[in-house]
Amino acid sequence: MNKKAIFTIGIITIACILFGSCSKESISTRDDFKFCVLVHENNFDQTGPIINDFLTGLKSNNPDENLEKLVKWLESISCVDNVTIMCNSCIYTGPPMSELKVDYSFNGQIVPMIMDIRMSEPLTFARYH
């Protein structure tokens, strides 16, 4: 193979790796850092706008599917240890709300928080408790 062919294959391989590993639903390094700084500072409610940005970008009109996507997305954040759906649409408000147990990991500790999500279109962050 000549140098031009090897160079072209190399560029295509790098492009596939870079673009293939990205998805619209992944968290950017900048957002991951910002999210985790807020968690480390115990400003959990301030993560709401970042969560809502993610939820607004979801294409599906299926709230249950979007709740699952939210769980997967949260678990991709470096300071999130685990996320469990405690209940789906179990809080009877208008619209109903779901609860997620989010285990945050920082300073060598696991800090569990309950996140309420409004099952509206799109889903929206409500609060932690």
DSSP file with accessible surface (Angstrom, degrees, kcal/mol):
  #  RESIDUE AA STRUCTURE BP1 BP2  ACC     N-H-->O    O-->H-N    N-H-->O    O-->H-N    TCO  KAPPA ALPHA  PHI   PSI    X-CA   Y-CA   Z-CA
    1    1 A M              0   0  174      0, 0.0     2,-0.1     0, 0.0     0, 0.0   0.000 360.0 360.0 360.0 144.1    0.0    0.0    0.0
    2    2 A N     >  -     0   0  104      1,-0.1     4,-2.0     4,-0.0     5,-0.2  -0.361 360.0-105.0 -86.0 168.5    1.2    3.5   -0.7
    3    3 A K  H  > S+     0   0  187      1,-0.2     4,-2.6     2,-0.2     5,-0.2   0.861 118.1  56.3 -62.1 -36.2    1.4    6.3    1.9
    4    4 A K  H  > S+     0   0  163      2,-0.2     4,-2.5     1,-0.2    -1,-0.2   0.921 108.3  47.0 -65.0 -41.6   -1.7    8.1    0.6
    5    5 A A  H  > S+     0   0   34      2,-0.2     4,-2.6     1,-0.2     5,-0.2   0.916 113.2  48.5 -66.2 -43.0   -3.9    4.9    1.0
    6    6 A I  H  X S+     0   0  100     -4,-2.0     4,-2.4     2,-0.2    -2,-0.2   0.926 112.4  49.3 -63.1 -42.7   -2.5    4.3    4.5
    7    7 A F  H  X S+     0   0  139     -4,-2.6     4,-2.5     2,-0.2    -2,-0.2   0.933 111.5  49.0 -61.9 -44.9   -3.1    8.0    5.4
    8    8 A T  H  X S+     0   0   64     -4,-2.5     4,-2.5     1,-0.2     5,-0.2   0.925 111.4  48.5 -63.1 -44.4   -6.7    7.8    4.1
    9    9 A I  H  X S+     0   0   87     -4,-2.6     4,-2.6     1,-0.2    -1,-0.2   0.915 111.4  51.6 -62.8 -40.3   -7.5    4.6    6.0
   10   10 A G  H  X S+     0   0   30     -4,-2.4     4,-2.5    -5,-0.2    -2,-0.2   0.924 110.2  47.6 -62.2 -45.5   -6.1    6.2    9.1
   11   11 A I  H  X S+     0   0   86     -4,-2.5     4,-2.6     2,-0.2    -2,-0.2   0.927 112.8  48.8 -63.4 -43.6   -8.2    9.3    8.8
   12   12 A I  H  X S+     0   0   96     -4,-2.5     4,-2.5     2,-0.2    -2,-0.2   0.925 111.4  50.2 -63.8 -41.3  -11.3    7.2    8.1
   13   13 A T  H  X S+     0   0   71     -4,-2.6     4,-2.3     2,-0.2    -2,-0.2   0.934 111.8  46.9 -62.8 -46.2  -10.6    5.0   11.2
   14   14 A I  H  X S+     0   0   97     -4,-2.5     4,-2.8     1,-0.2     5,-0.2   0.926 112.1  50.7 -62.6 -43.0  -10.1    8.0   13.4
   15   15 A A  H  X S+     0   0   35     -4,-2.6     4,-2.9     1,-0.2     5,-0.4   0.914 109.9  50.3 -62.4 -41.4  -13.3    9.7   12.2
   16   16 A C  H  X S+     0   0   84     -4,-2.5     4,-2.2    -5,-0.2     5,-0.2   0.914 112.2  47.4 -63.7 -40.7  -15.3    6.5   12.8
   17   17 A I  H  X S+     0   0  111     -4,-2.3     4,-1.3    -5,-0.2    -2,-0.2   0.949 116.8  42.8 -65.4 -47.2  -14.0    6.2   16.3
   18   18 A L  H  < S+     0   0  103     -4,-2.8     4,-0.3     1,-0.2    -2,-0.2   0.942 124.1  33.5 -65.9 -49.1  -14.7    9.9   17.1
   19   19 A F  H >< S+     0   0  159     -4,-2.9     3,-0.5    -5,-0.2    -1,-0.2   0.801 114.6  57.7 -82.0 -27.3  -18.1   10.2   15.5
   20   20 A G  H 3< S+     0   0   65     -4,-2.2    -1,-0.2    -5,-0.4    -2,-0.2   0.794 104.7  51.8 -72.3 -27.1  -19.2    6.6   16.2
   21   21 A S  T 3< S+     0   0   92     -4,-1.3     2,-0.3    -5,-0.2    -1,-0.2   0.574  96.7  84.0 -88.0  -7.0  -18.7    7.0   20.0
   22   22 A C    <   +     0   0   85     -3,-0.5     2,-0.3    -4,-0.3     3,-0.0  -0.727  52.6 173.6 -96.4 146.1  -20.8   10.2   20.2
   23   23 A S    >   -     0   0   70     -2,-0.3     3,-1.7     1,-0.1    -3,-0.0  -0.979  43.2-115.6-144.5 158.6  -24.5   10.3   20.5
   24   24 A K  T 3  S+     0   0  153     -2,-0.3    -1,-0.1     1,-0.3    33,-0.1   0.809 115.3  53.6 -61.2 -28.1  -27.0   13.1   21.0
   25   25 A E  T 3  S+     0   0   70      2,-0.1    -1,-0.3    -3,-0.0     2,-0.2   0.364  87.0 100.0 -93.2   5.4  -28.0   11.6   24.4
   26   26 A S  S <  S-     0   0   60     -3,-1.7     2,-0.4     1,-0.0    47,-0.1  -0.584  76.5-114.6 -88.3 156.7  -24.5   11.4   25.8
   27   27 A I        -     0   0   24     -2,-0.2     2,-0.1    46,-0.2    -2,-0.1  -0.727  28.5-123.6 -90.5 137.4  -23.3   14.0   28.3
   28   28 A S     >  -     0   0   50     -2,-0.4     4,-2.8     1,-0.1     5,-0.2  -0.381  22.2-113.8 -74.2 158.4  -20.4   16.2   27.1
   29   29 A T  H  > S+     0   0  126      1,-0.2     4,-2.6     2,-0.2     5,-0.2   0.904 118.8  52.4 -58.6 -39.5  -17.2   16.4   29.2
   30   30 A R  H  > S+     0   0  175      2,-0.2     4,-2.7     1,-0.2    -1,-0.2   0.933 111.8  44.3 -63.6 -45.6  -18.0   20.0   30.0
   31   31 A D  H  > S+     0   0   43      2,-0.2     4,-3.0     1,-0.2     5,-0.2   0.888 111.9  53.5 -67.1 -39.1  -21.6   19.2   31.2
   32   32 A D  H  X S+     0   0   30     -4,-2.8     4,-2.6     2,-0.2     5,-0.2   0.952 111.9  45.5 -58.5 -47.6  -20.3   16.1   33.2
   33   33 A F  H  X S+     0   0  145     -4,-2.6     4,-2.5    -5,-0.2    -2,-0.2   0.945 115.1  46.5 -61.7 -48.1  -17.7   18.4   35.0
   34   34 A K  H  X S+     0   0  109     -4,-2.7     4,-2.0     1,-0.2    -1,-0.2   0.922 113.2  49.6 -61.1 -45.2  -20.3   21.1   35.7
   35   35 A F  H  X S+     0   0    0     -4,-3.0     4,-2.0     1,-0.2    -1,-0.2   0.941 113.4  45.6 -58.6 -49.0  -22.9   18.6   36.9
   36   36 A a  H  X S+     0   0    8     -4,-2.6     4,-2.9     1,-0.2    -1,-0.2   0.840 107.7  56.7 -70.9 -30.7  -20.4   16.9   39.2
   37   37 A V  H  X S+     0   0   46     -4,-2.5     4,-1.8    -5,-0.2    -1,-0.2   0.941 108.4  48.6 -62.1 -44.2  -19.1   20.2   40.6
   38   38 A L  H  <>S+     0   0   27     -4,-2.0     5,-2.9     2,-0.2    -2,-0.2   0.914 112.1  48.7 -61.7 -41.1  -22.7   21.1   41.6
   39   39 A V  H ><5S+     0   0    0     -4,-2.0     3,-2.0     1,-0.2    -2,-0.2   0.943 109.6  51.4 -63.8 -45.9  -23.0   17.6   43.2
   40   40 A H  H 3<5S+     0   0   81     -4,-2.9    -1,-0.2     1,-0.3    -2,-0.2   0.819 110.3  50.0 -62.1 -29.7  -19.7   18.1   45.1
   41   41 A E  T 3<5S-     0   0  113     -4,-1.8    -1,-0.3    -5,-0.2    -2,-0.2   0.321 116.0-116.8 -89.3   7.5  -20.9   21.4   46.4
   42   42 A N  T < 5S+     0   0  103     -3,-2.0     2,-0.7     1,-0.2     3,-0.2   0.761  75.0 133.9  59.9  28.5  -24.2   19.9   47.5
   43   43 A N    > < +     0   0   69     -5,-2.9     3,-1.0    -6,-0.2     4,-0.4  -0.441  17.9 153.3 -99.2  56.9  -26.1   22.1   45.0
   44   44 A F  G >   +     0   0   20     -2,-0.7     3,-2.1     1,-0.3     4,-0.3   0.892  65.9  56.1 -57.9 -44.3  -28.2   19.1   43.8
   45   45 A D  G >  S+     0   0   88      1,-0.3     3,-1.6    -3,-0.2    -1,-0.3   0.798  96.3  66.8 -61.8 -24.4  -31.2   21.2   42.7
   46   46 A Q  G <  S+     0   0  115     -3,-1.0     4,-0.4     1,-0.3    -1,-0.3   0.615  86.7  69.1 -73.1  -9.9  -28.9   23.3   40.5
   47   47 A T  G <> S+     0   0    0     -3,-2.1     4,-2.3    -4,-0.4     3,-0.4   0.649  77.0  89.3 -76.9 -13.3  -28.4   20.1   38.4
   48   48 A G  H <> S+     0   0    2     -3,-1.6     4,-3.2    -4,-0.3    77,-0.3   0.881  81.9  51.1 -52.2 -48.2  -32.0   20.6   37.3
   49   49 A P  H  > S+     0   0   74      0, 0.0     4,-2.2     0, 0.0    -1,-0.2   0.887 110.9  49.2 -61.6 -35.2  -31.3   22.8   34.3
   50   50 A I  H  > S+     0   0    8     -3,-0.4     4,-1.9    -4,-0.4    -2,-0.2   0.926 113.0  47.5 -67.5 -42.2  -28.7   20.3   32.9
   51   51 A I  H  X S+     0   0    0     -4,-2.3     4,-2.6     1,-0.2     5,-0.2   0.936 112.0  49.9 -62.8 -44.8  -31.2   17.5   33.4
   52   52 A N  H  X S+     0   0   44     -4,-3.2     4,-2.7     1,-0.2    -1,-0.2   0.864 105.8  56.6 -64.5 -35.6  -33.9   19.5   31.7
   53   53 A D  H  X S+     0   0  114     -4,-2.2     4,-1.2    -5,-0.2    -1,-0.2   0.924 110.2  45.5 -59.3 -43.5  -31.6   20.3   28.7
   54   54 A F  H >< S+     0   0   18     -4,-1.9     3,-0.5     1,-0.2     4,-0.4   0.949 113.7  48.2 -63.0 -48.2  -31.1   16.5   28.3
   55   55 A L  H >< S+     0   0    2     -4,-2.6     3,-1.2     1,-0.2    68,-0.2   0.870 107.2  55.8 -63.5 -37.0  -34.8   15.8   28.6
   56   56 A T  H 3< S+     0   0   96     -4,-2.7    -1,-0.2     1,-0.2    -2,-0.2   0.834 103.1  57.3 -64.4 -29.9  -35.8   18.6   26.1
   57   57 A G  T << S+     0   0   27     -4,-1.2    -1,-0.2    -3,-0.5     2,-0.2   0.544  80.0 110.2 -80.5  -6.6  -33.5   17.0   23.5
   58   58 A L    <   -     0   0   15     -3,-1.2     8,-0.0    -4,-0.4    -3,-0.0  -0.498  52.8-160.1 -74.2 138.3  -35.2   13.6   23.5
   59   59 A K        +     0   0  163     -2,-0.2    -1,-0.1     2,-0.0     7,-0.0   0.776  58.7  97.4 -87.7 -30.1  -37.2   12.8   20.4
   60   60 A S        -     0   0   20      1,-0.1    -2,-0.0     2,-0.1     6,-0.0  -0.283  58.2-154.7 -66.6 144.2  -39.5   10.1   21.7
   61   61 A N        +     0   0  129     61,-0.1    -1,-0.1    60,-0.1    -2,-0.0   0.207  69.0 103.6 -96.4  12.8  -43.0   11.0   22.7
   62   62 A N     >  -     0   0   70      1,-0.2     4,-2.5     2,-0.0     5,-0.2  -0.846  56.0-164.5 -99.8 104.8  -43.1    8.0   25.0
   63   63 A P  H  > S+     0   0   42      0, 0.0     4,-2.2     0, 0.0    -1,-0.2   0.868  89.1  52.7 -58.7 -37.3  -42.6    9.2   28.6
   64   64 A D  H  > S+     0   0   84      2,-0.2     4,-1.8     1,-0.2     5,-0.1   0.923 111.1  46.6 -64.7 -42.5  -41.7    5.7   29.9
   65   65 A E  H  > S+     0   0   87      1,-0.2     4,-2.2     2,-0.2    -1,-0.2   0.906 112.0  51.2 -64.3 -41.5  -39.1    5.3   27.3
   66   66 A N  H  X S+     0   0    3     -4,-2.5     4,-2.3     1,-0.2    -2,-0.2   0.858 105.4  55.6 -67.5 -32.5  -37.7    8.7   28.1
   67   67 A L  H  X S+     0   0    0     -4,-2.2     4,-2.1     2,-0.2    -1,-0.2   0.925 108.4  48.5 -64.0 -40.8  -37.5    7.9   31.8
   68   68 A E  H  X S+     0   0  101     -4,-1.8     4,-2.2     1,-0.2    -2,-0.2   0.896 110.3  51.4 -64.1 -40.4  -35.4    4.9   30.9
   69   69 A K  H  X S+     0   0   48     -4,-2.2     4,-2.6     1,-0.2    -1,-0.2   0.887 107.4  53.6 -64.1 -38.1  -33.2    7.1   28.7
   70   70 A L  H  X S+     0   0    0     -4,-2.3     4,-3.0     2,-0.2     5,-0.2   0.928 107.5  50.8 -62.1 -43.0  -32.8    9.5   31.6
   71   71 A V  H  X S+     0   0   11     -4,-2.1     4,-2.4     1,-0.2    -2,-0.2   0.948 112.0  46.2 -58.9 -49.6  -31.6    6.7   33.8
   72   72 A K  H  X S+     0   0  140     -4,-2.2     4,-0.8     1,-0.2    -1,-0.2   0.906 113.7  49.4 -61.0 -42.2  -29.0    5.6   31.3
   73   73 A W  H >< S+     0   0   12     -4,-2.6     3,-1.0     1,-0.2     4,-0.4   0.938 110.4  49.4 -64.3 -46.1  -27.8    9.1   30.8
   74   74 A L  H >< S+     0   0    0     -4,-3.0     3,-1.8     1,-0.3     6,-0.2   0.908 107.0  56.0 -60.1 -41.1  -27.5    9.8   34.5
   75   75 A E  H 3< S+     0   0   76     -4,-2.4    -1,-0.3     1,-0.3    -2,-0.2   0.715  98.8  62.7 -66.2 -16.9  -25.5    6.6   34.9
   76   76 A S  T << S+     0   0   62     -3,-1.0     2,-0.3    -4,-0.8    -1,-0.3   0.586  81.6  99.5 -82.0  -8.5  -23.1    7.9   32.3
   77   77 A I  S X  S-     0   0    2     -3,-1.8     3,-1.9    -4,-0.4   -45,-0.0  -0.625  78.7-130.6 -82.6 135.6  -22.1   10.8   34.5
   78   78 A S  T 3  S+     0   0   88     -2,-0.3    -1,-0.1     1,-0.3   -45,-0.0   0.775 103.4  48.6 -61.8 -29.4  -18.9   10.3   36.4
   79   79 A a  T 3  S+     0   0    5    -47,-0.2    26,-3.0    25,-0.1     2,-0.6   0.371  91.8  92.5 -94.6   7.5  -20.2   11.2   39.9
   80   80 A V  E <   +A  104   0A  11     -3,-1.9    24,-0.2    24,-0.2     3,-0.1  -0.895  47.9 179.5-102.9 122.3  -23.3    9.0   39.6
   81   81 A D  E     -     0   0A 100     22,-3.4     2,-0.3    -2,-0.6    23,-0.2   0.874  65.0 -11.4 -87.8 -42.4  -22.9    5.6   41.0
   82   82 A N  E     -A  103   0A  63     21,-1.2    21,-3.1     2,-0.0     2,-0.4  -0.989  51.5-157.2-159.6 150.0  -26.3    4.1   40.4
   83   83 A V  E     -A  102   0A   7     -2,-0.3     2,-0.4    19,-0.2    19,-0.2  -0.999  12.5-176.9-134.6 131.7  -29.9    5.1   39.4
   84   84 A T  E     -A  101   0A  64     17,-2.3    17,-3.2    -2,-0.4     2,-0.8  -0.995  27.8-129.1-129.0 132.5  -33.0    3.1   40.2
   85   85 A I  E     -A  100   0A  47     -2,-0.4    15,-0.2    15,-0.2     3,-0.1  -0.732  25.2-177.3 -77.0 112.7  -36.6    3.9   39.1
   86   86 A M  E     -     0   0A  98     13,-2.2     2,-0.3    -2,-0.8    -1,-0.2   0.862  67.6 -11.4 -79.7 -40.4  -38.4    3.7   42.4
   87   87 A b  E     -A   99   0A  28     12,-1.6    12,-1.9    -3,-0.1     2,-0.6  -0.970  60.0-136.4-159.3 150.1  -41.8    4.3   40.8
   88   88 A N  E    S-     0   0A  65     -2,-0.3    10,-0.2    10,-0.2     9,-0.1  -0.955  86.7 -20.4-114.7 116.9  -43.2    5.4   37.5
   89   89 A S  E    S+     0   0A  36     -2,-0.6     9,-0.2    28,-0.2    -1,-0.2   0.824  92.9 135.8  57.1  37.8  -46.0    7.9   37.5
   90   90 A b  E     +     0   0A  44      7,-0.6     2,-0.7    -3,-0.1     8,-0.2   0.608  45.9  78.7 -93.6 -13.4  -46.8    7.0   41.1
   91   91 A I  E    S-A   97   0A  46      6,-2.3     6,-2.1    -4,-0.1     2,-1.8  -0.881  79.8-141.8 -99.0 112.8  -47.3   10.5   42.5
   92   92 A Y        +     0   0  205     -2,-0.7     2,-0.2     4,-0.2    -2,-0.1  -0.539  52.8 122.6 -84.9  80.9  -50.8   11.5   41.4
   93   93 A T  S    S-     0   0   68     -2,-1.8    -2,-0.0     2,-0.1     0, 0.0  -0.679  75.1 -65.7-120.2-179.8  -50.4   15.2   40.5
   94   94 A G  S    S+     0   0   79     -2,-0.2    26,-0.1     1,-0.2    -2,-0.1  -0.915 134.6  17.1-110.8 106.6  -51.1   16.9   37.2
   95   95 A P  S    S-     0   0   47      0, 0.0    -1,-0.2     0, 0.0    25,-0.1   0.695 111.0-115.0 -74.7 166.6  -49.0   15.7   35.5
   96   96 A P        -     0   0   47      0, 0.0    23,-3.0     0, 0.0     2,-0.3  -0.173  29.4-137.4 -61.8 160.0  -48.0   12.6   37.5
   97   97 A M  E     -AB  91 118A   9     -6,-2.1    -6,-2.3    21,-0.2    -7,-0.6  -0.909   8.0-151.0-122.0 153.0  -44.5   12.3   38.8
   98   98 A S  E     - B   0 117A   0     19,-2.7    19,-2.5    -2,-0.3     2,-0.4  -0.799  13.4-135.2-114.0 159.0  -42.0    9.5   39.0
   99   99 A E  E     -AB  87 116A  39    -12,-1.9   -13,-2.2    -2,-0.3   -12,-1.6  -0.967  15.0-170.8-121.0 133.7  -39.2    9.0   41.5
  100  100 A L  E     -AB  85 115A   0     15,-2.6    15,-3.3    -2,-0.4     2,-0.7  -0.970  18.2-141.2-117.4 136.0  -35.6    8.0   40.8
  101  101 A K  E     -AB  84 114A  72    -17,-3.2   -17,-2.3    -2,-0.4     2,-0.5  -0.882  23.8-168.9 -93.5 117.7  -33.1    7.0   43.5
  102  102 A V  E     -AB  83 113A   0     11,-3.2    11,-2.5    -2,-0.7     2,-0.8  -0.950  10.4-156.0-112.8 120.0  -29.8    8.5   42.5
  103  103 A D  E     -AB  82 112A  17    -21,-3.1   -22,-3.4    -2,-0.5   -21,-1.2  -0.871  12.8-161.1 -96.4 109.3  -26.7    7.4   44.3
  104  104 A Y  E     -AB  80 111A   0      7,-2.9     7,-3.6    -2,-0.8     2,-0.5  -0.726   2.5-152.7 -89.7 141.8  -24.1   10.1   44.0
  105  105 A S  E     + B   0 110A  45    -26,-3.0     2,-0.3    -2,-0.3     5,-0.2  -0.963  33.7 131.6-120.0 116.0  -20.4    9.2   44.6
  106  106 A F  E >   + B   0 109A  13      3,-2.2     3,-2.1    -2,-0.5    -2,-0.0  -0.971  61.8  17.1-159.9 153.9  -18.0   11.9   45.8
  107  107 A N  T 3  S-     0   0  127     -2,-0.3     3,-0.1     1,-0.3    -1,-0.0   0.833 128.8 -61.2  52.3  36.1  -15.4   12.3   48.5
  108  108 A G  T 3  S+     0   0   85      1,-0.2     2,-0.3     0, 0.0    -1,-0.3   0.626 116.7 104.5  72.0  11.3  -15.3    8.5   49.0
  109  109 A Q  E <   -B  106   0A 124     -3,-2.1    -3,-2.2     2,-0.0     2,-0.5  -0.894  66.6-132.8-123.5 156.6  -19.0    8.4   50.0
  110  110 A I  E     -B  105   0A  83     -2,-0.3    -5,-0.2    -5,-0.2    -7,-0.0  -0.935  21.3-167.3-105.1 124.5  -22.2    7.4   48.4
  111  111 A V  E     -B  104   0A  32     -7,-3.6    -7,-2.9    -2,-0.5     2,-0.3  -0.941   9.0-151.7-114.9 108.8  -25.0   10.0   48.9
  112  112 A P  E     +B  103   0A  75      0, 0.0     2,-0.3     0, 0.0    -9,-0.2  -0.642  18.2 176.8 -82.7 136.9  -28.5    8.8   48.0
  113  113 A M  E     -B  102   0A  37    -11,-2.5   -11,-3.2    -2,-0.3     2,-0.6  -0.977  26.6-132.2-133.7 149.1  -31.0   11.3   46.7
  114  114 A I  E     -B  101   0A  31     15,-2.5    15,-2.2    -2,-0.3     2,-0.5  -0.917  22.8-159.9-102.7 123.9  -34.6   10.9   45.5
  115  115 A M  E     -BC 100 128A   0    -15,-3.3   -15,-2.6    -2,-0.6     2,-0.5  -0.902   4.7-149.3-106.4 128.2  -35.2   12.8   42.3
  116  116 A D  E     -BC  99 127A   2     11,-3.4    10,-2.8    -2,-0.5    11,-1.0  -0.853  12.6-167.5 -96.3 133.5  -38.8   13.7   41.2
  117  117 A I  E     -BC  98 125A   0    -19,-2.5   -19,-2.7    -2,-0.5     2,-0.4  -0.985  18.8-132.9-123.0 124.4  -39.5   13.8   37.5
  118  118 A R  E     -BC  97 124A  93      6,-3.0     6,-1.7    -2,-0.4     2,-1.3  -0.647  14.7-140.0 -73.5 128.5  -42.7   15.3   36.1
  119  119 A M        +     0   0   17    -23,-3.0     4,-0.2    -2,-0.4    -1,-0.1  -0.248  59.6 127.2 -87.5  49.9  -44.1   12.9   33.4
  120  120 A S  S    S-     0   0   32     -2,-1.3   -26,-0.0     2,-0.3    -3,-0.0  -0.248  72.7 -67.0 -91.0-175.6  -45.0   15.8   31.1
  121  121 A E  S    S+     0   0  104      1,-0.2     2,-0.1    -2,-0.1    -2,-0.1  -0.938 133.4  21.1-117.4 105.2  -44.1   16.2   27.5
  122  122 A P  S    S-     0   0   49      0, 0.0    -2,-0.3     0, 0.0    -1,-0.2   0.652 109.3-115.5 -77.9 168.3  -41.2   16.7   27.7
  123  123 A L        -     0   0    2    -68,-0.2     2,-0.4    -4,-0.2    -4,-0.2  -0.303  36.9-159.2 -57.6 150.0  -40.3   15.2   31.0
  124  124 A T  E     -C  118   0A  35     -6,-1.7    -6,-3.0   -69,-0.1     2,-0.2  -0.994  20.7-111.4-138.6 147.4  -39.0   17.8   33.5
  125  125 A F  E     +C  117   0A  19     -2,-0.4    -8,-0.2   -77,-0.3     3,-0.1  -0.535  32.8 176.7 -69.3 135.4  -36.9   17.7   36.6
  126  126 A A  E     -     0   0A  19    -10,-2.8     2,-0.3     1,-0.3    -9,-0.2   0.818  48.0 -61.0-106.1 -56.9  -39.1   18.7   39.7
  127  127 A R  E     -C  116   0A 112    -11,-1.0   -11,-3.4   -79,-0.0    -1,-0.3  -0.982  37.2-107.2-176.6 171.0  -36.8   18.4   42.8
  128  128 A Y  E      C  115   0A  17     -2,-0.3   -13,-0.2   -13,-0.2   -83,-0.1  -0.846 360.0 360.0-109.1 154.7  -34.7   16.3   45.0
  129  129 A H              0   0  108    -15,-2.2   -15,-2.5    -2,-0.3    -2,-0.0  -0.949 360.0 360.0-152.0 360.0  -35.7   15.1   48.5
